[in-house]
Amino acid sequence: MLPEFDLLVVGGSGVDTIVRVDRLEVPPGDSLFVGPVRDYVGHTGNGVALGAHRLGLRTAFLDFLGDDPQGALVRASYERHGLHFAHLVSPHGTPRGVNLVDAAGRRFSFFDGRHPADLRLPPEFYLPYARRSRHVHLSITGVNRDMYADLHRLGRTTSTDLHDWDGGNPHHRDYALGSDLVFLSVAGCRGRHEQVMRAILAEGRAGVVTATAGADGCYLLTRDDDEVRHLPAVDPGRPVVDTNGAGDAFVAGFLAAWFRGRPPLECARAGSVAGAFTCTVAGTHTAFIGAEELGSALDRSRADG
């Protein structure tokens, strides 16, 4: 018998190779000396699952992995963290990304997207977990795209992170319209983020949409409040060295507050604090804020504001 879970994360595990550069550009010539190039267990579902686990949520994570060295690296990481992880073997291997990170901590990611478009996790694999979870977070990797009907039938609330969606790419639309909580970055719709947020609420089932904007903070829109609220970025108290995983940490912080019954604005503040914390450590998903640290940071934020 499976245990009960607060959060089930589906899809989005893999390995990131981090290359630190001075600037996010290709310099003249055909080679460049850089610092050590390192591999990290990463990708979006990984960040949400580990971040939520670190914050004390009972978390399970499901995905495809390859029977390869990268898959072994992923499995070893979850065993070390004590995260409940189950997977099916994909003949296409473990997804990988190469992320360039500049001197200011900004990143650009090359994601190999090796899972074919029709690869799906089967119901007999995910339903036992869905039945024993309060909430399901679906990464936009495609392997979970057909789960929404089952999750809605079971009465499970859902969330997703659309990342840099432009508001039109059809790959993201099922996730945008099928989820109860929707996260995205303004990177793909900068200047149009309010329009995209309103469309998600108007066309889908979401009650809350949050758009992160890096150093410019984040934006929040709910079905109960027609005003798009802006929250400034949180000062992490230490230098920003790497923004890899900040959005995933934001989602984990938001969900941790959401599960505790906090209002959306406070959830967004919790997400901002969690995301800012992650930016102070080099690498992908190498450190996550804990529940006590998050609570203390939120108390300081209230006192300052």
Backbone as numpy.savetxt, mean C-alpha at the origin, in Angstrom:
# Nx Ny Nz CAx CAy CAz Cx Cy Cz
-8.36 -25.30 11.54 -9.21 -24.10 11.54 -8.33 -22.86 11.54
-8.59 -21.96 10.60 -7.84 -20.71 10.55 -8.22 -19.81 11.72
-7.28 -18.99 12.20 -7.65 -18.00 13.22 -8.49 -16.88 12.61
-9.02 -16.02 13.44 -9.73 -14.83 12.97 -8.71 -13.74 12.65
-9.01 -12.98 11.59 -8.11 -11.90 11.18 -8.88 -10.58 11.15
-8.18 -9.50 11.51 -8.73 -8.16 11.30 -8.64 -7.79 9.83
-7.50 -8.10 9.23 -7.20 -7.63 7.87 -6.65 -8.78 7.02
-7.23 -8.93 5.85 -6.70 -9.84 4.84 -6.19 -9.00 3.68
-4.91 -9.12 3.35 -4.31 -8.43 2.21 -4.12 -9.45 1.10
-4.56 -9.10 -0.11 -4.49 -10.05 -1.22 -3.73 -9.41 -2.38
-2.60 -10.02 -2.74 -1.81 -9.57 -3.88 -0.79 -8.51 -3.51
0.31 -8.50 -4.26 1.28 -7.41 -4.11 2.52 -7.76 -3.32
3.05 -8.99 -3.50 4.33 -9.34 -2.88 5.39 -9.43 -3.97
6.63 -9.22 -3.60 7.71 -9.30 -4.57 9.01 -8.80 -3.99
9.97 -8.55 -4.85 11.30 -8.11 -4.42 11.66 -6.84 -5.19
12.14 -5.84 -4.46 12.60 -4.59 -5.06 14.12 -4.51 -5.00
14.71 -4.10 -6.09 16.13 -3.79 -6.13 16.27 -2.27 -6.10
16.96 -1.76 -5.07 17.08 -0.32 -4.87 18.43 0.16 -5.37
18.40 1.16 -6.25 19.62 1.79 -6.78 19.59 3.25 -6.37
20.57 3.67 -5.57 20.60 5.06 -5.11 21.43 5.90 -6.08
20.83 7.00 -6.55 21.46 7.87 -7.54 21.36 9.32 -7.07
22.12 10.20 -7.67 22.05 11.62 -7.31 20.75 12.24 -7.79
20.37 11.90 -9.04 19.18 12.48 -9.65 18.42 11.39 -10.40
17.12 11.59 -10.57 16.29 10.63 -11.30 16.39 10.94 -12.80
17.55 10.65 -13.35 17.78 10.88 -14.77 18.90 9.97 -15.23
18.97 9.74 -16.54 20.05 8.94 -17.11 21.18 9.89 -17.50
22.35 9.78 -16.87 23.44 10.70 -17.18 24.12 10.34 -18.50
24.99 11.21 -19.02 25.74 10.89 -20.24 26.62 9.66 -20.03
26.98 9.03 -21.14 27.83 7.86 -21.06 27.03 6.58 -20.97
27.72 5.46 -20.64 27.02 4.19 -20.60 27.16 3.47 -19.27
27.70 4.13 -18.25 27.77 3.51 -16.93 27.96 4.59 -15.87
27.67 4.25 -14.63 27.78 5.19 -13.51 28.06 4.41 -12.24
29.04 4.85 -11.48 29.32 4.23 -10.19 28.27 4.67 -9.18
27.66 3.70 -8.48 26.65 4.00 -7.46 27.02 3.25 -6.19
26.30 3.55 -5.12 26.50 2.82 -3.87 25.98 1.40 -3.98
26.05 0.63 -2.90 25.61 -0.77 -2.95 24.17 -0.91 -3.46
23.97 -1.81 -4.40 22.64 -2.12 -4.93 22.09 -3.28 -4.10
20.92 -3.08 -3.48 20.40 -4.05 -2.52 19.01 -4.52 -2.93
18.71 -5.76 -2.56 17.39 -6.34 -2.76 16.61 -6.30 -1.45
15.32 -5.92 -1.55 14.43 -5.87 -0.39 13.13 -6.57 -0.73
12.57 -7.28 0.25 11.20 -7.77 0.08 10.30 -6.54 0.07
9.46 -6.43 -0.95 8.68 -5.21 -1.08 7.39 -5.42 -1.83
6.96 -4.36 -2.52 5.73 -4.23 -3.30 4.56 -3.88 -2.37
3.47 -3.47 -2.98 2.44 -2.75 -2.24 1.72 -3.59 -1.19
1.35 -4.82 -1.52 0.67 -5.64 -0.52 1.56 -5.96 0.65
2.84 -6.17 0.38 3.82 -6.41 1.43 3.85 -5.26 2.43
3.87 -4.02 1.92 3.93 -2.86 2.79 2.70 -2.71 3.66
1.53 -2.94 3.06 0.29 -2.83 3.84 0.23 -3.92 4.90
0.55 -5.16 4.49 0.45 -6.29 5.42 1.43 -6.15 6.59
2.70 -5.86 6.30 3.68 -5.74 7.37 3.42 -4.51 8.23
2.99 -3.41 7.60 2.67 -2.22 8.37 1.53 -2.45 9.33
0.47 -3.12 8.86 -0.67 -3.42 9.72 -0.29 -4.40 10.82
0.50 -5.40 10.47 0.98 -6.39 11.45 1.78 -5.70 12.55
2.64 -4.76 12.17 3.44 -4.02 13.15 2.57 -3.16 14.06
1.43 -2.71 13.56 0.51 -1.89 14.35 -0.45 -2.73 15.19
-0.29 -4.02 15.19 -1.06 -4.88 16.07 -2.32 -5.47 15.48
-2.56 -5.26 14.18 -3.72 -5.86 13.55 -3.44 -7.33 13.23
-4.41 -8.18 13.48 -4.27 -9.59 13.11 -4.39 -9.68 11.60
-3.28 -9.95 10.93 -3.18 -9.77 9.48 -2.80 -11.07 8.80
-3.45 -11.35 7.68 -3.08 -12.46 6.79 -2.81 -11.88 5.41
-1.96 -12.56 4.66 -1.53 -12.09 3.35 -1.54 -13.27 2.39
-2.18 -13.09 1.23 -2.28 -14.14 0.21 -1.72 -13.63 -1.12
-1.05 -14.52 -1.87 -0.56 -14.11 -3.18 0.00 -15.31 -3.93
0.40 -15.06 -5.17 1.23 -15.97 -5.94 2.70 -15.62 -5.70
3.55 -16.65 -5.67 4.99 -16.46 -5.63 5.64 -17.46 -6.58
6.80 -17.11 -7.07 7.55 -18.07 -7.87 8.35 -19.02 -7.01
8.65 -20.18 -7.56 9.54 -21.13 -6.91 10.96 -20.77 -7.32
11.45 -19.67 -6.77 12.72 -19.09 -7.19 13.40 -18.43 -5.99
14.63 -17.96 -6.12 15.31 -17.34 -4.97 14.56 -16.14 -4.40
13.90 -15.37 -5.27 13.15 -14.22 -4.78 11.95 -14.67 -3.93
11.28 -15.73 -4.36 10.18 -16.26 -3.57 10.65 -16.76 -2.22
11.80 -17.41 -2.19 12.36 -17.88 -0.92 12.69 -16.71 0.00
13.18 -15.61 -0.57 13.47 -14.41 0.21 12.21 -13.85 0.84
11.12 -13.83 0.07 9.84 -13.33 0.57 9.34 -14.21 1.71
9.34 -15.52 1.51 8.82 -16.43 2.53 9.63 -16.34 3.82
10.94 -16.25 3.69 11.79 -16.15 4.88 11.50 -14.86 5.66
11.23 -13.78 4.93 10.92 -12.51 5.60 9.65 -12.63 6.43
8.61 -13.25 5.88 7.35 -13.33 6.62 7.45 -14.27 7.81
8.24 -15.32 7.67 8.48 -16.20 8.80 9.19 -15.44 9.92
10.15 -14.63 9.55 10.89 -13.85 10.54 9.99 -12.83 11.24
9.08 -12.22 10.49 8.18 -11.21 11.08 6.99 -11.83 11.80
6.73 -13.11 11.58 5.57 -13.74 12.19 4.27 -13.37 11.50
4.34 -13.00 10.22 3.15 -12.64 9.45 2.54 -13.90 8.84
1.23 -14.05 8.98 0.54 -15.21 8.40 0.47 -15.01 6.89
1.17 -15.87 6.15 1.26 -15.75 4.69 0.97 -17.10 4.06
0.13 -17.10 3.04 -0.15 -18.30 2.26 -0.05 -17.94 0.78
0.47 -18.87 -0.02 0.67 -18.54 -1.44 0.45 -19.77 -2.31
0.24 -19.51 -3.59 0.25 -20.52 -4.63 1.46 -20.25 -5.51
2.04 -21.31 -6.05 3.23 -21.16 -6.88 2.83 -20.72 -8.28
3.47 -19.66 -8.75 3.26 -19.17 -10.11 4.42 -19.62 -10.99
4.13 -20.22 -12.15 5.22 -20.60 -13.06 5.92 -19.40 -13.68
5.36 -18.22 -13.49 5.93 -17.01 -14.07 6.96 -16.36 -13.15
7.09 -16.89 -11.93 8.10 -16.37 -11.02 7.58 -15.28 -10.11
8.46 -14.81 -9.25 8.13 -13.77 -8.27 8.30 -12.39 -8.89
7.30 -11.53 -8.79 7.42 -10.18 -9.36 8.61 -9.42 -8.78
9.20 -8.57 -9.63 10.35 -7.79 -9.22 10.18 -6.34 -9.67
10.88 -5.47 -8.99 10.92 -4.07 -9.37 12.33 -3.55 -9.19
12.69 -2.55 -9.98 13.95 -1.83 -9.82 13.59 -0.38 -9.53
13.98 0.11 -8.37 13.61 1.44 -7.94 14.83 2.34 -7.85
14.80 3.45 -8.57 15.83 4.47 -8.44 15.42 5.44 -7.34
16.35 5.74 -6.44 16.08 6.66 -5.32 17.12 7.76 -5.35
16.66 9.03 -5.41 17.62 10.13 -5.53 18.06 10.64 -4.16
18.88 11.66 -4.16 19.48 12.17 -2.92 18.43 12.73 -1.96
17.29 13.17 -2.49 16.22 13.71 -1.65 15.23 12.64 -1.20
15.46 11.38 -1.59 14.57 10.30 -1.19 13.45 10.03 -2.16
13.35 10.82 -3.23 12.31 10.56 -4.23 12.66 9.30 -5.00
11.63 8.60 -5.50 11.91 7.35 -6.21 11.15 7.26 -7.51
11.68 6.43 -8.41 10.97 6.03 -9.61 11.13 4.53 -9.73
10.00 3.83 -9.96 10.01 2.37 -9.93 9.75 1.79 -11.32
10.54 0.79 -11.68 10.32 -0.03 -12.87 9.79 -1.38 -12.38
8.53 -1.67 -12.67 7.88 -2.89 -12.17 7.71 -3.87 -13.32
8.12 -5.12 -13.13 8.13 -6.04 -14.27 6.77 -6.65 -14.59
5.80 -6.60 -13.68 4.44 -7.05 -13.98 4.37 -8.40 -14.66
5.09 -9.37 -14.14 5.25 -10.64 -14.87 4.02 -11.55 -14.80
3.10 -11.31 -13.86 1.89 -12.13 -13.84 1.04 -11.82 -15.06
0.60 -12.84 -15.82 -0.27 -12.57 -16.98 -1.61 -12.00 -16.55
-2.26 -11.31 -17.46 -3.49 -10.58 -17.13 -4.60 -11.49 -16.64
-4.61 -12.76 -17.04 -5.70 -13.64 -16.66 -5.39 -14.52 -15.45
-4.25 -14.31 -14.80 -3.91 -15.11 -13.62 -4.79 -14.69 -12.44
-5.45 -15.65 -11.80 -6.36 -15.36 -10.69 -6.13 -16.34 -9.54
-6.25 -15.85 -8.33 -6.31 -16.73 -7.17 -7.67 -17.41 -7.15
-7.73 -18.73 -7.00 -9.02 -19.44 -7.07 -9.83 -19.27 -5.78
-11.17 -19.31 -5.88 -12.03 -19.14 -4.70 -11.73 -20.14 -3.59
-11.41 -21.38 -3.93 -11.16 -22.37 -2.89 -9.92 -22.02 -2.06
-9.06 -21.16 -2.61 -7.88 -20.73 -1.87 -8.19 -19.53 -0.97
-8.90 -18.52 -1.49 -9.08 -17.30 -0.72 -10.33 -17.28 0.15
-11.38 -18.04 -0.19 -12.63 -17.95 0.57 -12.48 -18.32 2.04
-11.74 -19.37 2.41 -11.59 -19.66 3.84 -11.00 -18.48 4.61
-10.11 -17.74 3.99 -9.54 -16.56 4.65 -10.55 -15.41 4.68
-11.24 -15.20 3.58 -12.21 -14.11 3.53 -13.31 -14.29 4.57
-13.72 -15.51 4.78 -14.79 -15.78 5.75 -14.35 -15.46 7.18
-13.06 -15.48 7.44 -12.56 -15.29 8.80 -11.84 -13.96 8.97
-12.09 -13.02 8.05 -11.45 -11.70 8.12 -12.51 -10.61 8.18
-12.22 -9.56 8.93 -13.15 -8.43 9.04 -13.13 -7.57 7.78
-11.96 -7.42 7.19 -11.78 -6.46 6.10 -10.75 -7.02 5.14
-10.91 -6.73 3.84 -10.00 -7.24 2.82 -9.44 -6.08 2.02
-8.12 -6.03 1.93 -7.44 -5.02 1.12 -6.91 -5.69 -0.14
-7.32 -5.19 -1.31 -6.94 -5.80 -2.58 -5.95 -4.89 -3.32
-4.73 -5.40 -3.51 -3.74 -4.69 -4.31 -4.14 -4.77 -5.78
-3.70 -3.81 -6.58 -4.17 -3.73 -7.97 -3.33 -4.58 -8.92
-2.99 -5.80 -8.49 -2.13 -6.67 -9.29 -2.91 -7.54 -10.26
-4.24 -7.57 -10.17 -5.05 -8.35 -11.10 -5.40 -9.73 -10.60
-4.56 -10.36 -9.78 -4.80 -11.74 -9.36 -6.04 -11.86 -8.46
-6.52 -10.75 -7.95 -7.67 -10.72 -7.03 -8.89 -10.04 -7.64
-8.82 -9.69 -8.92 -9.84 -8.84 -9.54 -11.25 -9.44 -9.43
-11.36 -10.76 -9.47 -12.67 -11.40 -9.48 -13.22 -11.69 -8.08
-12.56 -11.19 -7.04 -12.97 -11.50 -5.67 -14.12 -10.64 -5.17
-14.36 -9.50 -5.79 -15.31 -8.53 -5.23 -16.70 -9.12 -5.02
-17.21 -9.87 -5.97 -18.57 -10.42 -5.83 -18.66 -11.30 -4.59
-17.66 -12.14 -4.35 -17.66 -12.99 -3.16 -17.55 -12.16 -1.89
-16.70 -11.16 -1.90 -16.50 -10.35 -0.70 -17.75 -9.55 -0.37
-18.41 -9.01 -1.37 -19.66 -8.28 -1.12 -20.75 -9.22 -0.62
-20.81 -10.42 -1.18 -21.79 -11.41 -0.73 -21.57 -11.79 0.73
-20.30 -11.86 1.13 -19.98 -12.20 2.51 -20.13 -11.00 3.46
-20.37 -9.83 2.90 -20.53 -8.64 3.74 -19.22 -8.07 4.24
-18.11 -8.38 3.56 -16.81 -7.86 3.98 -16.58 -6.46 3.41
-16.06 -5.57 4.24 -15.64 -4.28 3.73 -14.30 -4.46 3.01
-14.03 -3.57 2.06 -12.85 -3.72 1.22 -12.15 -2.37 1.03
-10.88 -2.45 0.70 -10.11 -1.25 0.37 -9.14 -1.58 -0.74
-8.61 -0.54 -1.36 -7.61 -0.70 -2.42 -6.77 0.55 -2.50
-5.58 0.43 -3.06 -4.72 1.57 -3.34 -4.50 1.62 -4.85
-5.00 2.67 -5.50 -4.91 2.82 -6.95 -3.57 3.39 -7.39
-2.73 3.79 -6.46 -1.42 4.38 -6.75 -1.59 5.58 -7.69
-0.86 5.64 -8.79 -0.88 6.85 -9.63 -1.93 6.75 -10.73
-3.14 6.36 -10.37 -4.22 6.26 -11.36 -4.51 7.61 -11.97
-4.74 7.63 -13.27 -5.06 8.88 -13.96 -6.56 9.14 -14.04
-7.35 8.23 -13.47 -8.80 8.38 -13.52 -9.44 7.73 -14.72
-8.63 7.23 -15.65 -9.18 6.64 -16.85 -8.71 5.23 -17.16
-7.50 4.87 -16.75 -6.95 3.55 -17.05 -7.91 2.46 -16.60
-8.41 1.61 -17.52 -9.43 0.62 -17.14 -8.93 -0.45 -16.19
-7.63 -0.68 -16.13 -7.11 -1.70 -15.20 -7.52 -1.40 -13.77
-7.55 -0.14 -13.39 -7.82 0.26 -12.01 -9.31 0.37 -11.70
-10.15 0.44 -12.73 -11.54 0.86 -12.51 -12.32 -0.11 -11.62
-12.18 -1.42 -11.83 -12.90 -2.36 -10.97 -12.55 -2.15 -9.50
-11.29 -1.90 -9.24 -10.85 -1.67 -7.86 -11.43 -0.35 -7.33
-11.38 0.69 -8.15 -11.85 2.01 -7.74 -13.34 1.99 -7.39
-14.12 1.26 -8.17 -15.57 1.28 -7.99 -16.08 0.18 -7.06
-15.26 -0.84 -6.80 -15.71 -1.96 -5.98 -15.33 -1.89 -4.53
-14.50 -0.92 -4.14 -13.96 -0.87 -2.78 -14.68 0.16 -1.92
-14.73 -0.11 -0.62 -15.37 0.80 0.33 -14.46 1.94 0.75
-13.16 1.68 0.81 -12.15 2.70 1.09 -11.19 2.71 -0.09
-10.95 3.88 -0.65 -10.08 3.97 -1.82 -8.95 4.96 -1.53
-7.73 4.48 -1.78 -6.53 5.30 -1.65 -5.91 5.48 -3.03
-5.32 6.63 -3.28 -4.57 6.85 -4.50 -3.54 7.94 -4.27
-2.65 8.09 -5.23 -1.66 9.17 -5.22 -2.07 10.20 -6.26
-1.77 11.45 -5.98 -2.08 12.50 -6.97 -1.10 12.47 -8.14
-0.06 11.61 -8.07 0.99 11.63 -9.09 0.45 11.43 -10.50
-0.63 10.64 -10.65 -1.17 10.38 -11.98 -2.27 11.34 -12.39
-2.74 12.16 -11.47 -3.86 13.07 -11.79 -3.67 14.43 -11.13
-2.43 14.84 -10.99 -2.15 16.11 -10.31 -2.88 17.26 -11.01
-3.56 18.05 -10.19 -4.39 19.13 -10.72 -5.81 18.69 -11.02
-6.02 17.36 -11.12 -7.35 16.81 -11.35 -7.77 15.86 -10.24
-6.99 15.82 -9.16 -7.25 14.82 -8.12 -8.63 14.97 -7.49
-9.10 16.22 -7.33 -10.42 16.40 -6.75 -11.50 15.83 -7.67
-11.36 16.06 -8.96 -12.30 15.52 -9.94 -12.32 13.99 -9.89
-11.13 13.37 -9.83 -11.05 11.92 -9.78 -11.65 11.39 -8.48
-11.37 12.04 -7.37 -11.92 11.60 -6.08 -13.44 11.66 -6.08
-13.98 12.73 -6.62 -15.44 12.86 -6.66 -16.07 11.81 -7.58
-15.41 11.50 -8.68 -15.93 10.49 -9.60 -15.97 9.12 -8.94
-14.95 8.80 -8.14 -14.93 7.52 -7.44 -16.13 7.39 -6.50
-16.43 8.45 -5.77 -17.59 8.42 -4.87 -18.90 8.36 -5.66
-18.97 9.10 -6.75 -20.22 9.18 -7.51 -20.54 7.88 -8.23
-19.50 7.18 -8.73 -19.72 6.01 -9.57 -19.59 4.69 -8.83
-18.93 4.69 -7.67 -18.65 3.44 -6.98 -19.34 3.35 -5.63
-18.86 2.43 -4.80 -19.46 2.17 -3.51 -18.66 2.79 -2.36
-17.54 3.43 -2.66 -16.67 3.96 -1.60 -17.38 5.03 -0.78
-17.08 5.03 0.51 -17.54 6.09 1.39 -16.45 7.08 1.70
-15.19 6.69 1.47 -14.03 7.53 1.77 -13.00 7.37 0.67
-12.47 8.49 0.19 -11.37 8.48 -0.78 -10.27 9.38 -0.24
-9.04 8.88 -0.27 -7.89 9.64 0.19 -6.84 9.67 -0.90
-6.31 10.86 -1.19 -5.27 11.02 -2.20 -4.02 11.57 -1.53
-2.93 10.82 -1.58 -1.68 11.28 -0.98 -0.89 12.11 -1.99
-0.14 13.08 -1.46 0.58 14.01 -2.33 2.01 14.24 -1.86
2.61 13.24 -1.22 3.99 13.34 -0.79 4.22 14.50 0.16
5.19 15.34 -0.16 5.54 16.46 0.71 4.42 17.49 0.81
3.42 17.41 -0.08 2.28 18.33 -0.01 1.15 17.79 0.85
1.36 16.66 1.53 0.34 16.15 2.44 -0.62 15.19 1.75
-1.90 15.30 2.10 -2.91 14.42 1.50 -4.25 15.12 1.47
-5.18 14.53 0.70 -6.53 15.07 0.54 -7.53 13.99 0.92
-8.63 14.42 1.54 -9.64 13.49 2.03 -11.02 13.95 1.57
-11.81 13.01 1.05 -13.19 13.28 0.66 -14.05 12.13 1.12
-15.17 12.44 1.78 -16.07 11.40 2.25 -17.46 11.62 1.66
-18.25 10.58 1.67 -19.61 10.67 1.14 -20.48 11.56 2.02
-20.10 11.72 3.29 -20.89 12.52 4.23 -20.49 13.98 4.26
-19.44 14.35 3.53 -18.93 15.71 3.57 -18.47 16.09 2.17
-19.08 17.08 1.57 -18.80 17.44 0.18 -17.48 18.19 0.03
-16.86 18.56 1.13 -15.62 19.34 1.06 -14.41 18.42 0.98
-13.53 18.70 0.02 -12.24 18.01 -0.03 -11.32 18.67 0.98
-10.91 17.90 1.97 -10.07 18.44 3.03 -8.60 18.17 2.73
-7.76 19.14 3.01 -6.33 18.99 2.81 -5.64 18.91 4.17
-4.78 17.91 4.33 -3.96 17.77 5.53 -2.51 17.97 5.13
-1.79 18.87 5.80 -0.38 19.07 5.46 0.44 17.84 5.81
1.61 17.75 5.21 2.50 16.63 5.50 2.98 16.70 6.94
3.28 15.54 7.49 3.77 15.43 8.87 5.29 15.48 8.87
5.85 16.25 9.80 7.30 16.28 9.97 7.71 15.02 10.72
8.50 14.13 10.10 8.86 12.89 10.79 9.88 13.09 11.90
10.46 14.28 12.00 11.44 14.54 13.05 12.84 14.08 12.72
13.01 13.47 11.55 14.31 13.01 11.09 14.39 13.26 9.59
15.58 13.26 9.01 15.70 13.51 7.57 14.98 12.45 6.73
14.39 12.88 5.64 13.78 11.96 4.68 14.88 11.40 3.79
15.00 10.07 3.75 16.07 9.44 2.96 15.53 8.53 1.87
14.26 8.08 1.98 13.76 7.12 1.00 12.24 7.07 1.11
11.54 7.42 0.02 10.08 7.43 0.06 9.46 6.10 -0.37
10.28 5.09 -0.67 9.74 3.78 -1.01 8.85 3.27 0.13
7.62 2.89 -0.21 6.73 2.30 0.78 5.94 3.28 1.61
6.10 4.59 1.39 5.39 5.57 2.21 3.88 5.46 2.03
3.44 5.26 0.77 2.01 5.15 0.53 1.41 3.91 1.17
2.15 2.80 1.15 1.66 1.57 1.78 1.57 1.73 3.29
2.57 2.40 3.89 2.53 2.67 5.32 1.35 3.58 5.66
1.06 4.54 4.77 -0.10 5.42 4.97 -1.37 4.57 5.07
-1.54 3.63 4.15 -2.73 2.78 4.16 -2.81 1.99 5.46
-1.69 1.41 5.90 -1.69 0.63 7.13 -2.07 1.49 8.33
-1.51 2.71 8.41 -1.85 3.60 9.52 -3.30 4.01 9.50
-3.81 4.31 8.31 -5.21 4.69 8.16 -6.11 3.54 8.63
-5.83 2.33 8.16 -6.67 1.18 8.50 -6.62 0.87 10.00
-5.45 1.02 10.61 -5.35 0.76 12.04 -6.27 1.69 12.83
-6.31 2.96 12.44 -7.21 3.89 13.11 -8.67 3.61 12.76
-8.92 3.21 11.51 -10.27 2.89 11.04 -10.86 1.74 11.85
-10.06 0.71 12.07 -10.53 -0.45 12.83 -10.84 -0.08 14.27
-10.23 0.97 14.77 -10.49 1.41 16.14 -11.62 2.42 16.21
-12.33 2.60 15.11 -13.52 3.42 15.10 -13.28 4.91 15.04
-12.07 5.33 14.62 -11.78 6.74 14.56 -12.39 7.36 13.30
-12.73 8.65 13.32 -13.31 9.31 12.14 -12.28 9.42 11.02
-12.76 9.59 9.78 -11.85 9.59 8.63 -10.71 10.59 8.73
-10.98 11.80 9.24 -9.92 12.80 9.32 -8.79 12.33 10.23
-9.14 11.72 11.35 -8.11 11.21 12.25 -7.40 10.01 11.64
-8.12 9.20 10.87 -7.48 8.08 10.18 -6.44 8.59 9.19
-6.78 9.67 8.48 -5.83 10.24 7.52 -4.60 10.79 8.24
-4.80 11.38 9.41 -3.64 11.85 10.18 -2.77 10.68 10.60
-3.40 9.59 11.03 -2.63 8.40 11.41 -1.85 7.86 10.22
-2.48 7.85 9.04 -1.78 7.42 7.84 -0.60 8.32 7.52
-0.78 9.62 7.68 0.30 10.57 7.40 1.49 10.35 8.31
1.22 10.10 9.58 2.30 9.85 10.54 3.04 8.57 10.18
2.29 7.52 9.86 2.92 6.24 9.52 3.74 6.35 8.25
3.22 7.06 7.25 3.96 7.24 6.00 5.22 8.04 6.19
5.15 9.11 7.00 6.32 9.95 7.24 7.42 9.16 7.95
7.04 8.32 8.89 8.01 7.51 9.63 8.81 6.63 8.67
8.12 6.01 7.72 8.77 5.10 6.79 9.81 5.82 5.92
9.60 7.10 5.65 10.51 7.84 4.78 11.87 8.12 5.42
12.01 7.86 6.71 13.27 8.16 7.40 14.24 6.99 7.40
13.86 5.88 6.76 14.70 4.68 6.75 14.95 4.26 5.30
16.18 3.94 4.97 16.52 3.55 3.60 15.98 2.16 3.30
15.60 1.95 2.02 15.11 0.65 1.59 13.60 0.60 1.52
13.10 -0.50 0.99 11.66 -0.69 0.86 11.13 -1.48 2.05
10.22 -0.88 2.79 9.51 -1.59 3.87 10.48 -2.19 4.88
11.50 -1.44 5.25 12.46 -1.94 6.22 12.10 -1.55 7.66
11.22 -0.58 7.84 10.82 -0.17 9.19 9.40 0.37 9.14
8.61 0.02 10.17 7.24 0.49 10.27 7.00 1.02 11.68
6.16 2.01 11.78 5.83 2.57 13.07 4.98 1.59 13.87
5.18 1.56 15.19 4.39 0.72 16.06 3.20 1.47 16.63
2.30 0.74 17.26 1.06 1.34 17.76 1.34 2.41 18.82
2.29 2.14 19.71 2.59 3.10 20.77 3.22 4.36 20.18
4.14 4.19 19.24 4.76 5.35 18.59 3.74 6.16 17.81
2.83 5.47 17.14 1.80 6.17 16.36 0.89 6.96 17.28
0.49 6.36 18.39 -0.37 7.08 19.35 0.31 8.31 19.91
1.59 8.19 20.25 2.32 9.33 20.80 2.46 10.45 19.77
2.74 10.06 18.53 2.88 11.07 17.47 1.56 11.79 17.22
0.45 11.05 17.26 -0.85 11.68 17.07 -1.18 12.62 18.23
-0.80 12.25 19.44 -1.02 13.12 20.60 -0.23 14.42 20.44
1.01 14.31 19.97 1.82 15.52 19.75 1.20 16.37 18.65
0.67 15.72 17.61 0.06 16.46 16.53 -1.16 17.24 17.00
-1.97 16.62 17.86 -3.15 17.32 18.39 -2.72 18.51 19.25
-1.67 18.32 20.06 -1.21 19.39 20.93 -0.66 20.57 20.12
0.02 20.25 19.01 0.57 21.31 18.15 -0.51 22.03 17.35
-1.57 21.28 17.04 -2.58 21.85 16.14 -3.84 22.27 16.79
